[in-house]
Amino acid sequence: MRANEFITERKNKRKNKKSLRKYFFPGYAYYGFGGTDSSGEGGGDGGGGESMYETAVSELVKELPSLAKHDYTTIDDLVRKVASKHRITHKALETLFKKQFRITPDSWIKGKLDENNNDIDLQSEVDEFVEWASKKLNLQEIPTVELSMDTEEAQDNHHTGGHVPGSGEIWVYANNRNLVDILRTVFHELVHVRQEELNMIKPGDSYPGSPIEAMADMLAGKYIKIYGEENHHIFQ
């Protein structure tokens, strides 16, 4: 190979290598900057990758407690939403989250909820809410509320709340649930109590999406927001 051809070839190789270092692979950071690996974890001191991912993880940490529900599907949807916003895969975001906190987003938020529930007297919070809600609904009799931690019972019966007409008691599942979600269920059941007092419920009326269920959902959503305006702590 002639000397001038050799020099030209070397220049082309350096040019191609430099171009490759600047190429952006969506979802993985800048290839060649920060040592991105197959898991999508950018980082190091090469410029850009790590800060991107730290922002995504920080946003996920901020958004998780505000979810209305904390079941697997709802949490997974949030992970995918945040990952898409930051142009990374949801698997990459989960990997980075686990690298930082040593646990999955699902386990992390449930642990936080448990900590929050330990900081408050849950039964007292519910009893105070029941007194307030009963006045709003003009209930003739105020029922008692049993808070259950029995996950198997909730799963077997496919519900988070219920009551037997005329019993004067309401059952609400409370394990691993945000306080505002628990109170929303309480209000929903209290609406049914009031509907019974007004003879609005007939046999077979309590199917999903029925008028009485739609009313209970609507009123629970409305009044939990009103209650929350003066009781910010329920939004854990």
Backbone torsions as a table, in degrees:
resi	resn	phi	psi	omega
1	MET	NA	133.1	178.8
2	ARG	-68.5	156.9	-175.8
3	ALA	-61.6	-44.1	-178.1
4	ASN	-68.8	-31.5	176.3
5	GLU	-68.8	-39.2	179.1
6	PHE	-62.1	-44.5	-179.2
7	ILE	-63.8	-42.9	178.8
8	THR	-61.4	-42.0	-179.9
9	GLU	-64.3	-41.4	178.6
10	ARG	-62.6	-41.1	178.7
11	LYS	-63.3	-41.7	179.6
12	ASN	-63.2	-39.9	179.8
13	LYS	-64.1	-43.2	179.3
14	ARG	-64.7	-38.2	179.1
15	LYS	-64.3	-44.3	179.3
16	ASN	-65.1	-39.6	179.9
17	LYS	-64.9	-42.7	179.1
18	LYS	-63.8	-40.6	179.3
19	SER	-63.0	-40.7	-179.7
20	LEU	-62.9	-37.8	-178.0
21	ARG	-65.1	-23.0	-178.3
22	LYS	-95.4	-2.5	-175.4
23	TYR	-77.0	133.4	-178.6
24	PHE	-99.9	121.4	174.7
25	PHE	-96.3	112.9	-178.6
26	PRO	-52.8	126.4	177.4
27	GLY	93.9	-3.4	-175.4
28	TYR	-132.8	-0.5	-177.6
29	ALA	83.7	-170.0	-175.9
30	TYR	-85.4	115.7	-177.4
31	TYR	-61.5	128.4	179.9
32	GLY	95.2	-14.9	176.7
33	PHE	-109.8	115.7	175.5
34	GLY	88.5	4.9	171.8
35	GLY	67.5	48.7	178.9
36	THR	-63.5	134.4	178.8
37	ASP	-108.8	-173.4	-174.4
38	SER	-68.3	-17.2	179.4
39	SER	-82.8	-7.9	-178.8
40	GLY	88.2	14.0	-178.8
41	GLU	-90.9	103.4	176.3
42	GLY	-81.3	170.6	175.7
43	GLY	160.3	-161.3	-178.8
44	GLY	80.8	-164.7	-176.5
45	ASP	-107.6	29.0	-175.6
46	GLY	-90.4	-9.5	172.4
47	GLY	105.3	97.8	165.7
48	GLY	112.9	-43.6	-171.9
49	GLY	-63.6	-51.3	-172.0
50	GLU	-65.1	-43.6	-178.0
51	SER	-62.1	-35.6	176.8
52	MET	-57.8	-47.7	-177.2
53	TYR	-73.1	-35.9	177.7
54	GLU	-61.1	-37.4	177.9
55	THR	-64.1	-42.4	179.4
56	ALA	-63.7	-44.6	179.5
57	VAL	-65.1	-41.3	179.7
58	SER	-62.2	-40.1	179.4
59	GLU	-66.6	-39.3	178.7
60	LEU	-63.3	-42.8	178.3
61	VAL	-61.1	-38.2	-179.3
62	LYS	-71.0	-37.6	-173.7
63	GLU	-83.1	-29.8	-174.8
64	LEU	-54.8	-47.9	-177.8
65	PRO	-64.9	-21.2	-175.9
66	SER	-86.1	-2.6	179.7
67	LEU	-65.1	141.8	178.1
68	ALA	-69.1	-34.3	176.9
69	LYS	-127.0	157.0	179.4
70	HIS	-127.5	39.1	173.0
71	ASP	-82.3	168.5	-174.2
72	TYR	-58.8	-44.7	-176.2
73	THR	-62.5	-44.7	-179.4
74	THR	-64.5	-41.9	179.0
75	ILE	-66.7	-41.5	179.5
76	ASP	-63.5	-38.6	177.6
77	ASP	-61.8	-40.7	179.5
78	LEU	-66.8	-42.5	179.0
79	VAL	-58.0	-44.8	-179.7
80	ARG	-65.9	-38.3	-180.0
81	LYS	-64.7	-47.3	180.0
82	VAL	-65.7	-41.9	-179.9
83	ALA	-61.6	-44.1	179.8
84	SER	-63.0	-40.0	179.8
85	LYS	-60.7	-36.5	-177.7
86	HIS	-98.1	10.9	174.1
87	ARG	59.5	42.7	172.7
88	ILE	-130.6	165.4	178.4
89	THR	-79.2	154.6	-179.8
90	HIS	-66.4	-29.7	177.1
91	LYS	-66.6	-39.1	178.3
92	ALA	-64.6	-40.6	179.2
93	LEU	-65.7	-42.4	177.5
94	GLU	-61.5	-41.3	179.6
95	THR	-62.6	-44.6	179.2
96	LEU	-66.2	-37.4	178.1
97	PHE	-62.9	-46.5	179.9
98	LYS	-65.5	-33.9	178.4
99	LYS	-64.6	-37.5	-178.0
100	GLN	-81.4	-40.5	-173.2
101	PHE	-108.3	-6.6	178.6
102	ARG	70.5	5.7	178.1
103	ILE	-143.8	167.5	180.0
104	THR	-76.1	160.5	176.2
105	PRO	-56.6	-37.0	179.9
106	ASP	-61.8	-47.9	-179.6
107	SER	-69.1	-35.8	-178.2
108	TRP	-62.9	-49.2	-176.6
109	ILE	-69.4	-35.4	178.2
110	LYS	-65.5	-35.6	176.0
111	GLY	-66.1	-39.5	178.0
112	LYS	-64.8	-40.4	179.4
113	LEU	-65.0	-39.0	177.8
114	ASP	-62.7	-41.5	179.0
115	GLU	-62.4	-43.8	-179.8
116	ASN	-64.5	-40.9	180.0
117	ASN	-66.1	-29.6	178.6
118	ASN	-73.5	-21.9	-178.4
119	ASP	-83.2	-9.6	-178.4
120	ILE	-125.9	158.3	173.2
121	ASP	-88.6	95.7	-172.1
122	LEU	-59.7	-44.6	-178.9
123	GLN	-62.6	-40.0	178.7
124	SER	-65.3	-39.1	177.7
125	GLU	-61.8	-43.1	-179.1
126	VAL	-67.9	-44.0	-179.4
127	ASP	-61.6	-40.5	178.7
128	GLU	-65.5	-40.1	179.2
129	PHE	-66.8	-40.9	179.9
130	VAL	-60.4	-41.8	178.6
131	GLU	-61.7	-43.6	179.3
132	TRP	-65.8	-47.2	-176.9
133	ALA	-66.7	-35.9	-179.7
134	SER	-63.2	-34.9	177.3
135	LYS	-69.0	-40.8	179.3
136	LYS	-63.2	-34.0	-177.3
137	LEU	-93.1	-3.9	-178.5
138	ASN	56.1	44.1	179.6
139	LEU	-66.4	140.6	177.8
140	GLN	-75.0	-36.3	177.4
141	GLU	-134.0	137.6	-179.8
142	ILE	-90.9	119.3	-179.0
143	PRO	-79.3	162.1	173.0
144	THR	-91.2	153.4	-178.3
145	VAL	-117.8	123.1	175.4
146	GLU	-97.0	122.3	177.6
147	LEU	-93.7	121.7	-176.7
148	SER	-107.2	140.8	174.5
149	MET	-108.8	13.9	-176.0
150	ASP	-85.0	95.6	-179.0
151	THR	-63.8	-39.0	-178.1
152	GLU	-62.1	-40.8	179.0
153	GLU	-63.1	-43.0	179.7
154	ALA	-63.9	-40.7	-179.5
155	GLN	-69.6	-41.9	-178.2
156	ASP	-65.7	-36.7	-177.0
157	ASN	-95.3	-2.7	177.1
158	HIS	55.6	41.7	176.8
159	HIS	-154.2	164.0	177.7
160	THR	-113.9	3.2	177.8
161	GLY	-165.5	158.1	178.8
162	GLY	178.0	170.9	175.4
163	HIS	-161.7	158.0	177.5
164	VAL	-96.8	122.0	-178.7
165	PRO	-50.5	131.8	177.5
166	GLY	82.9	-4.4	-177.0
167	SER	-81.0	-23.3	-177.5
168	GLY	76.1	14.7	-179.0
169	GLU	-131.6	147.6	175.8
170	ILE	-124.0	137.2	178.2
171	TRP	-108.0	128.9	-179.8
172	VAL	-135.1	129.1	176.9
173	TYR	-77.6	129.7	-172.9
174	ALA	-125.6	-4.0	-175.3
175	ASN	-71.2	129.5	177.7
176	ASN	56.4	35.6	178.2
177	ARG	-121.5	145.2	175.8
178	ASN	-66.4	146.9	-177.7
179	LEU	-57.3	-42.6	-178.4
180	VAL	-63.5	-33.5	178.8
181	ASP	-70.8	-38.5	177.2
182	ILE	-62.9	-45.9	-178.5
183	LEU	-66.5	-33.6	176.6
184	ARG	-62.6	-41.7	177.1
185	THR	-65.0	-40.6	177.9
186	VAL	-58.3	-47.0	-178.6
187	PHE	-64.5	-40.0	177.8
188	HIS	-55.2	-46.1	-179.2
189	GLU	-70.1	-34.2	177.5
190	LEU	-65.6	-34.2	176.0
191	VAL	-61.4	-41.3	178.4
192	HIS	-63.5	-36.0	176.9
193	VAL	-61.7	-44.3	179.3
194	ARG	-66.7	-38.7	177.5
195	GLN	-60.1	-38.1	177.6
196	GLU	-66.4	-40.7	178.7
197	GLU	-61.8	-30.2	-180.0
198	LEU	-94.4	8.0	179.8
199	ASN	57.1	38.1	-179.9
200	MET	-88.3	-16.7	-174.8
201	ILE	-101.0	123.6	176.9
202	LYS	-110.8	161.4	178.0
203	PRO	-53.6	130.6	178.2
204	GLY	86.4	4.5	-176.8
205	ASP	-82.2	-13.0	-170.8
206	SER	-95.1	32.6	177.7
207	TYR	-81.6	155.5	-178.6
208	PRO	-56.4	129.2	179.2
209	GLY	85.3	0.8	179.8
210	SER	-68.0	162.9	-179.3
211	PRO	-56.0	-40.5	-178.7
212	ILE	-71.0	-32.8	177.7
213	GLU	-72.0	-39.9	178.3
214	ALA	-62.8	-40.0	177.8
215	MET	-63.8	-43.9	-179.8
216	ALA	-63.1	-41.6	178.3
217	ASP	-63.9	-45.0	-177.2
218	MET	-63.9	-47.6	-178.2
219	LEU	-67.8	-37.9	178.8
220	ALA	-63.2	-43.9	178.3
221	GLY	-63.2	-39.2	-179.2
222	LYS	-68.8	-49.6	-172.7
223	TYR	-78.3	-23.1	176.7
224	ILE	-69.1	-31.0	176.4
225	LYS	-70.4	-39.8	178.3
226	ILE	-63.9	-44.1	179.3
227	TYR	-64.9	-38.7	-178.0
228	GLY	-67.2	-24.1	179.1
229	GLU	-64.5	-27.2	179.5
230	GLU	-108.9	-3.2	-178.9
231	ASN	-137.4	72.3	-174.3
232	HIS	-61.9	-24.6	-175.5
233	HIS	-66.7	-14.7	-179.3
234	ILE	-71.6	-18.3	176.7
235	PHE	-89.9	86.3	-174.2
236	GLN	-80.8	NA	NA
